[in-house]
Amino acid sequence: MAKESMKAREVKRRRMVEKYSAKRAELKAAGDYIGLQKLPKNSSSVRIHNRCKLTGRPKGYMRQFGISRINFREMALKGLIPGVKKASW
């Protein structure tokens, strides 16, 4: 389980990216790099890190499902993810 502060920080970053995305695109199109530097650091989309929605785990993230590989495996075995089942051949 990730610390609550880390989860909150990521949520805050996502909100900030959303807030400044239009202004950032406008400044990039104009070539105003000084204006871009004056924006907050966390308004850049590069600073967002994908985390598991359930546990906040930063590594082993499966983008298609939005959860970590560990939670994915547990949920798939319990049958909680539609269309996913354990392979056997």
N, CA, C and O atoms as a printed pandas DataFrame, in Angstrom:
     atom_number atom_name residue_name chain_id  residue_number  x_coord  y_coord  z_coord
0              1         N          MET        A               1    0.841   -1.191    0.000
1              2        CA          MET        A               1    0.000    0.000    0.000
2              3         C          MET        A               1    0.881    1.248    0.000
3              4         O          MET        A               1    1.783    1.389    0.826
4              5         N          ALA        A               2    0.608    2.129   -0.921
5              6        CA          ALA        A               2    1.348    3.390   -0.970
6              7         C          ALA        A               2    0.827    4.330    0.111
7              8         O          ALA        A               2   -0.307    4.217    0.578
8              9         N          LYS        A               3    1.693    5.253    0.487
9             10        CA          LYS        A               3    1.268    6.230    1.484
10            11         C          LYS        A               3    0.157    7.102    0.896
11            12         O          LYS        A               3    0.138    7.379   -0.304
12            13         N          GLU        A               4   -0.749    7.520    1.743
13            14        CA          GLU        A               4   -1.863    8.358    1.288
14            15         C          GLU        A               4   -1.355    9.671    0.703
15            16         O          GLU        A               4   -1.955   10.219   -0.221
16            17         N          SER        A               5   -0.253   10.170    1.241
17            18        CA          SER        A               5    0.298   11.437    0.750
18            19         C          SER        A               5    0.775   11.300   -0.693
19            20         O          SER        A               5    0.660   12.244   -1.475
20            21         N          MET        A               6    1.312   10.127   -1.053
21            22        CA          MET        A               6    1.774    9.909   -2.427
22            23         C          MET        A               6    0.589    9.856   -3.392
23            24         O          MET        A               6    0.642   10.406   -4.492
24            25         N          LYS        A               7   -0.476    9.186   -2.960
25            26        CA          LYS        A               7   -1.679    9.124   -3.790
26            27         C          LYS        A               7   -2.257   10.517   -3.991
27            28         O          LYS        A               7   -2.647   10.884   -5.099
28            29         N          ALA        A               8   -2.310   11.292   -2.905
29            30        CA          ALA        A               8   -2.866   12.645   -2.966
30            31         C          ALA        A               8   -2.016   13.532   -3.869
31            32         O          ALA        A               8   -2.547   14.372   -4.596
32            33         N          ARG        A               9   -0.710   13.350   -3.824
33            34        CA          ARG        A               9    0.196   14.146   -4.650
34            35         C          ARG        A               9   -0.055   13.892   -6.129
35            36         O          ARG        A               9   -0.046   14.822   -6.936
36            37         N          GLU        A              10   -0.278   12.635   -6.481
37            38        CA          GLU        A              10   -0.557   12.296   -7.880
38            39         C          GLU        A              10   -1.891   12.890   -8.336
39            40         O          GLU        A              10   -2.005   13.373   -9.462
40            41         N          VAL        A              11   -2.891   12.853   -7.467
41            42        CA          VAL        A              11   -4.192   13.440   -7.802
42            43         C          VAL        A              11   -4.038   14.942   -8.026
43            44         O          VAL        A              11   -4.618   15.505   -8.954
44            45         N          LYS        A              12   -3.254   15.577   -7.171
45            46        CA          LYS        A              12   -3.006   17.016   -7.280
46            47         C          LYS        A              12   -2.294   17.346   -8.602
47            48         O          LYS        A              12   -2.626   18.328   -9.266
48            49         N          ARG        A              13   -1.312   16.511   -8.970
49            50        CA          ARG        A              13   -0.598   16.720  -10.230
50            51         C          ARG        A              13   -1.543   16.592  -11.418
51            52         O          ARG        A              13   -1.492   17.397  -12.348
52            53         N          ARG        A              14   -2.409   15.576  -11.386
53            54        CA          ARG        A              14   -3.346   15.383  -12.503
54            55         C          ARG        A              14   -4.281   16.583  -12.665
55            56         O          ARG        A              14   -4.568   17.019  -13.779
56            57         N          ARG        A              15   -4.753   17.108  -11.521
57            58        CA          ARG        A              15   -5.620   18.293  -11.561
58            59         C          ARG        A              15   -4.882   19.490  -12.152
59            60         O          ARG        A              15   -5.442   20.239  -12.952
60            61         N          MET        A              16   -3.627   19.664  -11.754
61            62        CA          MET        A              16   -2.848   20.798  -12.224
62            63         C          MET        A              16   -2.564   20.686  -13.719
63            64         O          MET        A              16   -2.603   21.690  -14.431
64            65         N          VAL        A              17   -2.281   19.484  -14.201
65            66        CA          VAL        A              17   -2.046   19.277  -15.633
66            67         C          VAL        A              17   -3.308   19.633  -16.408
67            68         O          VAL        A              17   -3.244   20.287  -17.449
68            69         N          GLU        A              18   -4.442   19.202  -15.900
69            70        CA          GLU        A              18   -5.725   19.492  -16.544
70            71         C          GLU        A              18   -5.993   20.995  -16.589
71            72         O          GLU        A              18   -6.467   21.526  -17.594
72            73         N          LYS        A              19   -5.683   21.665  -15.487
73            74        CA          LYS        A              19   -5.939   23.103  -15.369
74            75         C          LYS        A              19   -5.100   23.916  -16.360
75            76         O          LYS        A              19   -5.606   24.851  -16.980
76            77         N          TYR        A              20   -3.820   23.563  -16.510
77            78        CA          TYR        A              20   -2.901   24.351  -17.317
78            79         C          TYR        A              20   -2.687   23.819  -18.728
79            80         O          TYR        A              20   -1.886   24.388  -19.469
80            81         N          SER        A              21   -3.364   22.762  -19.125
81            82        CA          SER        A              21   -3.094   22.151  -20.429
82            83         C          SER        A              21   -3.350   23.109  -21.595
83            84         O          SER        A              21   -2.559   23.157  -22.538
84            85         N          ALA        A              22   -4.431   23.861  -21.543
85            86        CA          ALA        A              22   -4.746   24.787  -22.638
86            87         C          ALA        A              22   -3.702   25.900  -22.719
87            88         O          ALA        A              22   -3.216   26.230  -23.802
88            89         N          LYS        A              23   -3.367   26.464  -21.583
89            90        CA          LYS        A              23   -2.383   27.552  -21.552
90            91         C          LYS        A              23   -1.017   27.050  -22.004
91            92         O          LYS        A              23   -0.303   27.745  -22.728
92            93         N          ARG        A              24   -0.657   25.851  -21.579
93            94        CA          ARG        A              24    0.627   25.259  -21.943
94            95         C          ARG        A              24    0.700   25.048  -23.458
95            96         O          ARG        A              24    1.722   25.347  -24.075
96            97         N          ALA        A              25   -0.373   24.538  -24.055
97            98        CA          ALA        A              25   -0.408   24.311  -25.506
98            99         C          ALA        A              25   -0.307   25.631  -26.258
99           100         O          ALA        A              25    0.364   25.722  -27.286
100          101         N          GLU        A              26   -0.977   26.650  -25.736
101          102        CA          GLU        A              26   -0.947   27.985  -26.349
102          103         C          GLU        A              26    0.477   28.558  -26.339
103          104         O          GLU        A              26    0.943   29.098  -27.342
104          105         N          LEU        A              27    1.150   28.435  -25.208
105          106        CA          LEU        A              27    2.520   28.954  -25.086
106          107         C          LEU        A              27    3.488   28.166  -25.972
107          108         O          LEU        A              27    4.405   28.745  -26.554
108          109         N          LYS        A              28    3.289   26.852  -26.076
109          110        CA          LYS        A              28    4.154   26.039  -26.934
110          111         C          LYS        A              28    3.988   26.423  -28.399
111          112         O          LYS        A              28    4.964   26.513  -29.143
112          113         N          ALA        A              29    2.737   26.648  -28.805
113          114        CA          ALA        A              29    2.461   27.019  -30.192
114          115         C          ALA        A              29    3.091   28.365  -30.536
115          116         O          ALA        A              29    3.556   28.572  -31.657
116          117         N          ALA        A              30    3.101   29.280  -29.562
117          118        CA          ALA        A              30    3.683   30.606  -29.773
118          119         C          ALA        A              30    5.206   30.576  -29.662
119          120         O          ALA        A              30    5.872   31.529  -30.065
120          121         N          GLY        A              31    5.762   29.495  -29.121
121          122        CA          GLY        A              31    7.209   29.390  -28.946
122          123         C          GLY        A              31    7.717   30.206  -27.764
123          124         O          GLY        A              31    8.892   30.569  -27.710
124          125         N          ASP        A              32    6.834   30.489  -26.825
125          126        CA          ASP        A              32    7.195   31.297  -25.653
126          127         C          ASP        A              32    7.703   30.385  -24.535
127          128         O          ASP        A              32    6.942   29.974  -23.659
128          129         N          TYR        A              33    8.996   30.079  -24.582
129          130        CA          TYR        A              33    9.567   29.148  -23.608
130          131         C          TYR        A              33    9.788   29.795  -22.248
131          132         O          TYR        A              33    9.817   29.108  -21.227
132          133         N          ILE        A              34    9.940   31.090  -22.236
133          134        CA          ILE        A              34   10.071   31.801  -20.957
134          135         C          ILE        A              34    8.738   31.752  -20.205
135          136         O          ILE        A              34    8.711   31.577  -18.986
136          137         N          GLY        A              35    7.642   31.906  -20.936
137          138        CA          GLY        A              35    6.313   31.805  -20.339
138          139         C          GLY        A              35    6.047   30.402  -19.804
139          140         O          GLY        A              35    5.418   30.233  -18.760
140          141         N          LEU        A              36    6.535   29.399  -20.532
141          142        CA          LEU        A              36    6.376   28.017  -20.091
142          143         C          LEU        A              36    7.128   27.769  -18.789
143          144         O          LEU        A              36    6.641   27.051  -17.915
144          145         N          GLN        A              37    8.310   28.359  -18.658
145          146        CA          GLN        A              37    9.113   28.178  -17.456
146          147         C          GLN        A              37    8.454   28.797  -16.232
147          148         O          GLN        A              37    8.706   28.372  -15.105
148          149         N          LYS        A              38    7.612   29.798  -16.450
149          150        CA          LYS        A              38    6.952   30.469  -15.327
150          151         C          LYS        A              38    5.760   29.674  -14.787
151          152         O          LYS        A              38    5.273   29.947  -13.690
152          153         N          LEU        A              39    5.296   28.697  -15.556
153          154        CA          LEU        A              39    4.197   27.853  -15.089
154          155         C          LEU        A              39    4.712   26.911  -13.998
155          156         O          LEU        A              39    5.913   26.652  -13.933
156          157         N          PRO        A              40    3.828   26.397  -13.145
157          158        CA          PRO        A              40    4.263   25.454  -12.102
158          159         C          PRO        A              40    4.870   24.185  -12.708
159          160         O          PRO        A              40    4.462   23.740  -13.781
160          161         N          LYS        A              41    5.840   23.617  -12.008
161          162        CA          LYS        A              41    6.504   22.383  -12.474
162          163         C          LYS        A              41    5.498   21.269  -12.694
163          164         O          LYS        A              41    5.549   20.568  -13.705
164          165         N          ASN        A              42    4.593   21.107  -11.757
165          166        CA          ASN        A              42    3.654   19.988  -11.812
166          167         C          ASN        A              42    2.562   20.160  -12.864
167          168         O          ASN        A              42    1.699   19.292  -12.994
168          169         N          SER        A              43    2.582   21.251  -13.612
169          170        CA          SER        A              43    1.584   21.412  -14.666
170          171         C          SER        A              43    2.012   20.688  -15.935
171          172         O          SER        A              43    1.251   20.631  -16.901
172          173         N          SER        A              44    3.216   20.136  -15.945
173          174        CA          SER        A              44    3.705   19.373  -17.091
174          175         C          SER        A              44    3.197   17.935  -17.010
175          176         O          SER        A              44    3.257   17.310  -15.951
176          177         N          SER        A              45    2.702   17.417  -18.118
177          178        CA          SER        A              45    2.135   16.066  -18.132
178          179         C          SER        A              45    3.201   14.986  -17.947
179          180         O          SER        A              45    2.874   13.847  -17.615
180          181         N          VAL        A              46    4.470   15.335  -18.159
181          182        CA          VAL        A              46    5.563   14.381  -18.011
182          183         C          VAL        A              46    5.739   13.973  -16.549
183          184         O          VAL        A              46    6.259   12.893  -16.271
184          185         N          ARG        A              47    5.317   14.816  -15.622
185          186        CA          ARG        A              47    5.521   14.545  -14.203
186          187         C          ARG        A              47    4.481   13.591  -13.600
187          188         O          ARG        A              47    4.605   13.185  -12.445
188          189         N          ILE        A              48    3.465   13.238  -14.380
189          190        CA          ILE        A              48    2.446   12.302  -13.898
190          191         C          ILE        A              48    3.008   10.885  -13.939
191          192         O          ILE        A              48    3.646   10.497  -14.918
192          193         N          HIS        A              49    2.777   10.120  -12.892
193          194        CA          HIS        A              49    3.223    8.731  -12.839
194          195         C          HIS        A              49    1.990    7.860  -12.600
195          196         O          HIS        A              49    1.214    8.111  -11.678
196          197         N          ASN        A              50    1.818    6.847  -13.429
197          198        CA          ASN        A              50    0.660    5.962  -13.281
198          199         C          ASN        A              50    0.760    5.164  -11.986
199          200         O          ASN        A              50    1.816    4.623  -11.658
200          201         N          ARG        A              51   -0.346    5.097  -11.257
201          202        CA          ARG        A              51   -0.408    4.336  -10.015
202          203         C          ARG        A              51   -1.670    3.490  -10.006
203          204         O          ARG        A              51   -2.673    3.842  -10.627
204          205         N          CYS        A              52   -1.609    2.376   -9.299
205          206        CA          CYS        A              52   -2.764    1.497   -9.143
206          207         C          CYS        A              52   -3.886    2.271   -8.454
207          208         O          CYS        A              52   -3.645    2.966   -7.467
208          209         N          LYS        A              53   -5.089    2.157   -8.962
209          210        CA          LYS        A              53   -6.223    2.878   -8.386
210          211         C          LYS        A              53   -6.644    2.317   -7.033
211          212         O          LYS        A              53   -7.271    3.016   -6.238
212          213         N          LEU        A              54   -6.307    1.072   -6.774
213          214        CA          LEU        A              54   -6.706    0.436   -5.517
214          215         C          LEU        A              54   -5.664    0.599   -4.422
215          216         O          LEU        A              54   -5.998    0.954   -3.292
216          217         N          THR        A              55   -4.407    0.341   -4.753
217          218        CA          THR        A              55   -3.369    0.352   -3.721
218          219         C          THR        A              55   -2.400    1.511   -3.838
219          220         O          THR        A              55   -1.723    1.839   -2.864
220          221         N          GLY        A              56   -2.312    2.143   -5.006
221          222        CA          GLY        A              56   -1.364    3.226   -5.200
222          223         C          GLY        A              56    0.018    2.741   -5.597
223          224         O          GLY        A              56    0.960    3.532   -5.650
224          225         N          ARG        A              57    0.154    1.451   -5.878
225          226        CA          ARG        A              57    1.459    0.896   -6.249
226          227         C          ARG        A              57    1.941    1.516   -7.562
227          228         O          ARG        A              57    1.207    1.517   -8.550
228          229         N          PRO        A              58    3.190    2.051   -7.580
229          230        CA          PRO        A              58    3.674    2.736   -8.777
230          231         C          PRO        A              58    4.268    1.805   -9.843
231          232         O          PRO        A              58    4.331    2.168  -11.018
232          233         N          LYS        A              59    4.695    0.625   -9.442
233          234        CA          LYS        A              59    5.322   -0.286  -10.406
234          235         C          LYS        A              59    4.385   -1.439  -10.744
235          236         O          LYS        A              59    3.513   -1.796   -9.953
236          237         N          GLY        A              60    4.574   -2.013  -11.924
237          238        CA          GLY        A              60    3.739   -3.138  -12.347
238          239         C          GLY        A              60    2.332   -2.697  -12.678
239          240         O          GLY        A              60    1.376   -3.435  -12.444
240          241         N          TYR        A              61    2.196   -1.487  -13.227
241          242        CA          TYR        A              61    0.892   -0.904  -13.544
242          243         C          TYR        A              61    0.422   -1.401  -14.906
243          244         O          TYR        A              61    1.172   -1.350  -15.881
244          245         N          MET        A              62   -0.814   -1.879  -14.972
245          246        CA          MET        A              62   -1.386   -2.324  -16.243
246          247         C          MET        A              62   -2.334   -1.235  -16.746
247          248         O          MET        A              62   -3.418   -1.036  -16.198
248          249         N          ARG        A              63   -1.910   -0.545  -17.785
249          250        CA          ARG        A              63   -2.615    0.631  -18.283
250          251         C          ARG        A              63   -4.052    0.313  -18.716
251          252         O          ARG        A              63   -4.962    1.110  -18.484
252          253         N          GLN        A              64   -4.250   -0.831  -19.335
253          254        CA          GLN        A              64   -5.571   -1.203  -19.851
254          255         C          GLN        A              64   -6.616   -1.301  -18.736
255          256         O          GLN        A              64   -7.792   -1.016  -18.960
256          257         N          PHE        A              65   -6.190   -1.700  -17.545
257          258        CA          PHE        A              65   -7.124   -1.901  -16.443
258          259         C          PHE        A              65   -7.007   -0.851  -15.347
259          260         O          PHE        A              65   -7.928   -0.686  -14.547
260          261         N          GLY        A              66   -5.880   -0.137  -15.300
261          262        CA          GLY        A              66   -5.688    0.909  -14.300
262          263         C          GLY        A              66   -5.319    0.385  -12.924
263          264         O          GLY        A              66   -5.434    1.096  -11.926
264          265         N          ILE        A              67   -4.874   -0.865  -12.878
265          266        CA          ILE        A              67   -4.484   -1.458  -11.584
266          267         C          ILE        A              67   -3.125   -2.147  -11.722
267          268         O          ILE        A              67   -2.627   -2.342  -12.830
268          269         N          SER        A              68   -2.532   -2.511  -10.581
269          270        CA          SER        A              68   -1.236   -3.176  -10.605
270          271         C          SER        A              68   -1.403   -4.639  -11.004
271          272         O          SER        A              68   -2.502   -5.194  -10.974
272          273         N          ARG        A              69   -0.284   -5.241  -11.377
273          274        CA          ARG        A              69   -0.305   -6.637  -11.819
274          275         C          ARG        A              69   -0.761   -7.570  -10.702
275          276         O          ARG        A              69   -1.392   -8.593  -10.966
276          277         N          ILE        A              70   -0.447   -7.227   -9.467
277          278        CA          ILE        A              70   -0.810   -8.071   -8.326
278          279         C          ILE        A              70   -2.321   -8.060   -8.118
279          280         O          ILE        A              70   -2.939   -9.114   -7.962
280          281         N          ASN        A              71   -2.916   -6.864   -8.117
281          282        CA          ASN        A              71   -4.370   -6.763   -7.969
282          283         C          ASN        A              71   -5.087   -7.363   -9.168
283          284         O          ASN        A              71   -6.149   -7.971   -9.029
284          285         N          PHE        A              72   -4.498   -7.188  -10.352
285          286        CA          PHE        A              72   -5.096   -7.764  -11.553
286          287         C          PHE        A              72   -5.199   -9.281  -11.420
287          288         O          PHE        A              72   -6.235   -9.872  -11.727
288          289         N          ARG        A              73   -4.118   -9.903  -10.962
289          290        CA          ARG        A              73   -4.094  -11.357  -10.833
290          291         C          ARG        A              73   -5.135  -11.838   -9.825
291          292         O          ARG        A              73   -5.867  -12.794  -10.084
292          293         N          GLU        A              74   -5.195  -11.167   -8.673
293          294        CA          GLU        A              74   -6.167  -11.550   -7.643
294          295         C          GLU        A              74   -7.599  -11.409   -8.149
295          296         O          GLU        A              74   -8.427  -12.298   -7.955
296          297         N          MET        A              75   -7.878  -10.281   -8.801
297          298        CA          MET        A              75   -9.238  -10.026   -9.291
298          299         C          MET        A              75   -9.605  -10.987  -10.425
299          300         O          MET        A              75  -10.748  -11.437  -10.508
300          301         N          ALA        A              76   -8.641  -11.304  -11.298
301          302        CA          ALA        A              76   -8.910  -12.224  -12.406
302          303         C          ALA        A              76   -9.215  -13.619  -11.879
303          304         O          ALA        A              76  -10.115  -14.290  -12.385
304          305         N          LEU        A              77   -8.477  -14.057  -10.870
305          306        CA          LEU        A              77   -8.717  -15.396  -10.314
306          307         C          LEU        A              77  -10.067  -15.483   -9.611
307          308         O          LEU        A              77  -10.694  -16.542   -9.593
308          309         N          LYS        A              78  -10.515  -14.366   -9.031
309          310        CA          LYS        A              78  -11.821  -14.345   -8.364
310          311         C          LYS        A              78  -12.962  -14.147   -9.361
311          312         O          LYS        A              78  -14.133  -14.288   -9.007
312          313         N          GLY        A              79  -12.614  -13.818  -10.617
313          314        CA          GLY        A              79  -13.635  -13.603  -11.644
314          315         C          GLY        A              79  -14.259  -12.226  -11.589
315          316         O          GLY        A              79  -15.392  -12.049  -12.037
316          317         N          LEU        A              80  -13.550  -11.244  -11.051
317          318        CA          LEU        A              80  -14.089   -9.890  -10.916
318          319         C          LEU        A              80  -13.863   -9.036  -12.158
319          320         O          LEU        A              80  -14.476   -7.977  -12.295
320          321         N          ILE        A              81  -12.991   -9.479  -13.068
321          322        CA          ILE        A              81  -12.739   -8.724  -14.293
322          323         C          ILE        A              81  -13.395   -9.470  -15.443
323          324         O          ILE        A              81  -12.988  -10.585  -15.769
324          325         N          PRO        A              82  -14.402   -8.871  -16.058
325          326        CA          PRO        A              82  -15.124   -9.559  -17.133
326          327         C          PRO        A              82  -14.235   -9.829  -18.345
327          328         O          PRO        A              82  -13.456   -8.974  -18.764
328          329         N          GLY        A              83  -14.366  -11.030  -18.898
329          330        CA          GLY        A              83  -13.627  -11.392  -20.088
330          331         C          GLY        A              83  -12.199  -11.860  -19.850
331          332         O          GLY        A              83  -11.476  -12.149  -20.804
332          333         N          VAL        A              84  -11.788  -11.939  -18.598
333          334        CA          VAL        A              84  -10.421  -12.363  -18.285
334          335         C          VAL        A              84  -10.478  -13.660  -17.501
335          336         O          VAL        A              84  -11.204  -13.768  -16.512
336          337         N          LYS        A              85   -9.700  -14.654  -17.951
337          338        CA          LYS        A              85   -9.598  -15.891  -17.192
338          339         C          LYS        A              85   -8.186  -16.425  -17.314
339          340         O          LYS        A              85   -7.449  -16.060  -18.230
340          341         N          LYS        A              86   -7.819  -17.275  -16.402
341          342        CA          LYS        A              86   -6.475  -17.839  -16.365
342          343         C          LYS        A              86   -6.263  -18.724  -17.580
343          344         O          LYS        A              86   -7.117  -19.537  -17.932
344          345         N          ALA        A              87   -5.114  -18.554  -18.212
345          346        CA          ALA        A              87   -4.805  -19.344  -19.401
346          347         C          ALA        A              87   -4.420  -20.760  -18.989
347          348         O          ALA        A              87   -3.759  -20.969  -17.972
348          349         N          SER        A              88   -4.844  -21.722  -19.793
349          350        CA          SER        A              88   -4.401  -23.109  -19.602
350          351         C          SER        A              88   -4.441  -23.797  -20.961
351          352         O          SER        A              88   -5.419  -23.686  -21.701
352          353         N          TRP        A              89   -3.363  -24.508  -21.274
353          354        CA          TRP        A              89   -3.322  -25.205  -22.566
354          355         C          TRP        A              89   -2.582  -26.493  -22.481
355          356         O          TRP        A              89   -2.456  -27.200  -23.480
